[in-house]
Amino acid sequence: MMEKSSIPDNAMPGLFASALEYLVDTRQRSILFMDVMRRRGEQYRDHLTETVPHVLDYEIELIADGRNLERPVNYGLVRVKPPSGVEIDLTRRPFVVVDPRAGHGPGIGGFKADSEIGVAMKAGHPCYFIGFTPEPVPGQTIGDVARAEGTFIEKVIALHPDADGKPCVIGNCQAGWAVMILASLRPELFGPMIIAGAPLSYWAGVRGKNPMRYSGGLLGGSWLTALTSDLGGGKFDGAWLVQNFENMNPSNTLWSKQYNVYSKVDTEAERYLEFERWWGGHVNLNAEEIQFIVDELFVGNNLAAGRIKTSDGEVVDLRKIRSPILVFCSKGDNITPPQQALGWILQLYRNVDEIRYYGQMIVYTVHETVGHLGIFVSGGVAKKEHAEFSSNIDLIDVLPPGLYEATFTAKSADNAHADLVGGNWIMRCEQRTLDDLRAMGGNSLDDERRFATAKRVSEINLSNYRSFVQPWVRALAALHPAEWMRNLHPLRAGYEAFGRDTPVMKAVATEAEAVREHRKPAAKDNPFLKAQQIVSETIVNVLDKWRDTQEAMSESLFLSIYGSPALQAAVGIDPNADPSPVPEMSAEHRKLLDARIAELKAGIGSGGLRECWIRALLYVGMTRGMFDERSLEALRRMRKEDEASRLTLSQFKTLVREQFFMLILDQEASLTAIPKMLPDDMELRRAAIAAIREVLSVVGEISGETATRLERVTQLFGMSEGDPQAGGMSFSPRAKAS
């Protein structure tokens, strides 16, 4: 006997109506989705016809064309014009954003208002952008590009002679290592540097996460890069780099990105097209350029180790950088995880004192969730981290050398001295040690030997390819046009398929117009929409599990192959040696350091009220282990009060560093020298102590060790805690009082 249906009879009409509503909605969404794909294809083709395609959301003015240099390159420098209502202060240091040439076209740092460029202009800084054209100049090398970027920054400096500081340079993703290389070779050109989502230590990572670092070893090294370039007629198609990114998240690549547009086609189309305009703007690199990147960086990991030399024989040593380095990375970034963004610090220094010996100031901040692209394009990140970096860049520039972590706390009405906070967040730079970086995880010595083995295997395979295979490949490549091969790339084909003016696409456009006029979206509570979402989530889960399984297998295979004692012995890896030892300080730098230490010690007793004031403030403030933007803003205002004897930012920075190093070298001698350096005027002394107290108190109560040290410097200034305090925020130690 047939069982009775469990669905109530009165529910059937409603279910039928929902099904009909869903079918109409699905048909309309499908047509609109196809129209979005059509528009994406047309947008792609239009983008390729532009002479200098970019996605900047601002008017620009060409300042320098790299194709006109002695060693021409396909790079250029443009000035970004501020939008209506944004005022630029020409006395503020300019910002220069360098975009990554990692397969995509330029503009990602400023393709909307809430971006790196947008927040810098809102803070009053002039902005410049270094971008590139799709095709490289024949014969250009990474060295040529570095020289060109140095020329561009020189031009920016010349255009802003009254700026209070050298340009702040932002290096995004692959541009980060390029900026770091240039800064090590031309340190005099740079103000603070913001290195965002940039890999610098390519072997670094944590087991079970972010297996992209194993790719070079699993492919047998960089011979495949050479093969691809040879088949491309001496050029490497950037679409292959984009394909690598796509392969890391198959659920998004194969399903989620498209499904999100399909399911929300009425609201998501424009956002999707805006992003795809950049994502589909593939560019080419010369074979020499990509081979350098893969051999020296991705597989060789030679940047932090100091094993890269210029064509002139100069060693690229990141310890030569003299500007503050701000490293921005994220735990949610599967392309540049924090270990790859920060591991170079552990490779170059044994402790924080060594960072100070080189006069370096490194600040890092680690976002908890944002992905790789979100570091550059997320509006939330732009309004928070990038906005804080922009508004506090001059303040960061005067921090004493060392290692810091930037943390952010939401500003509220309850915060003390909230008027000293420029944005919606309070930024603090908290002192850190190398152990804080090690706590993030990293390679063991055995893992380092595995990567060193993969590097040796890569060198052997590349040599064999060049000797035995490359001549035949180049002869074969000469028989067919390289452009034909590039057009057949799967990523390019996906855009081309929908971008042509065919009868099918014309019909899609016509039908889409009709659908928009009679659009009938299904109700949000439609049960079939809910079922659709469940199916989508199932597909995502299956693809994610496939990815996780594939990644686990890749890691296991890499560790097994390159952990083989026989293979390591065959390629000459010492089983007892560290393949990436911390490089020793050069004899030249040691000589300069010893001379500088002697000079600073000899100058401990020199100076006047200004030197005593800075020294005392540093001594007392050291107990807190952090610098708050409110304290630094208070200092900035005090410095600005006295225009007659006002120090430039560079002079003020030098003064702070000198007094800090004196305290580090001989704290007791530095303190006992204060009474002899002070002027006799007790009013000036009282004003100085009052100013120190005010700077310290803007972030909270003065207590504990901080209060104890303040009492000591008060006595050194010839007063007791009970003496009346004069002055305040208007205090500025005058040069004539020094």
Secondary structure, DSSP 8 states (H G I E B T S, - for coil): -----SS-GGGHHHHHHHHHHHHHHHHHHHHHHHHHHHHHHHHHHHHHHSSS----SS-EEEEEEGGGSSS--SEEEEEE---TT----TTS--EEEE---SSB-S-GGGSSSSSHHHHHHHTT--EEEEEE-SS--TT--HHHHHHHHHHHHHHHHHH-TT-SSS-EEEEETHHHHHHHHHHHH-GGG-S-EEEES----TT---TTS-GGGGHHHHTTSTHHHHHHHHHTTSEEETHHHHHHHHHT-HHIIIIIHHHHHHHTHHHHHHHHHHHHHHHT-B-EEEHHHHHHIIIIIIIT--TTTT--B-TT--B--GGG--S-EEEEEETT-SSS-HHHHHHHHHHH-SSHHHHHHTT-EEEEEEESS--TTHHHH-HHHIIIIIHHHHHTHHHHTTS-SEEEEEEEEE--TTSTTGGG--SSEEEEEEE--HHHHHTT----HHHHHHHHHHHHHHHHHHHHIIIIIHHHHHHHHTTS-HHHHHHTSHHHHHHHHHHS--HHHHHHHHHHHHHHHT-----TT-HHHHHHHHHHHHHHHHHHHHHHHHHHHHHHHHHHHHT-HHHHHHTT--TTS-SS------HHHHHHHHHHHHHHHHTTT---HHHHHHHHHHHHHGGG-EEEHHHHHHHHHHHHH-STT---HHHHHHHHHHHHHHHHH-HHHHHHTHHHHS-S-HHHHHHHHHHHHHHHHTTS---HHHHHHHHHHHHHTT--TTS-----TT----GGG-
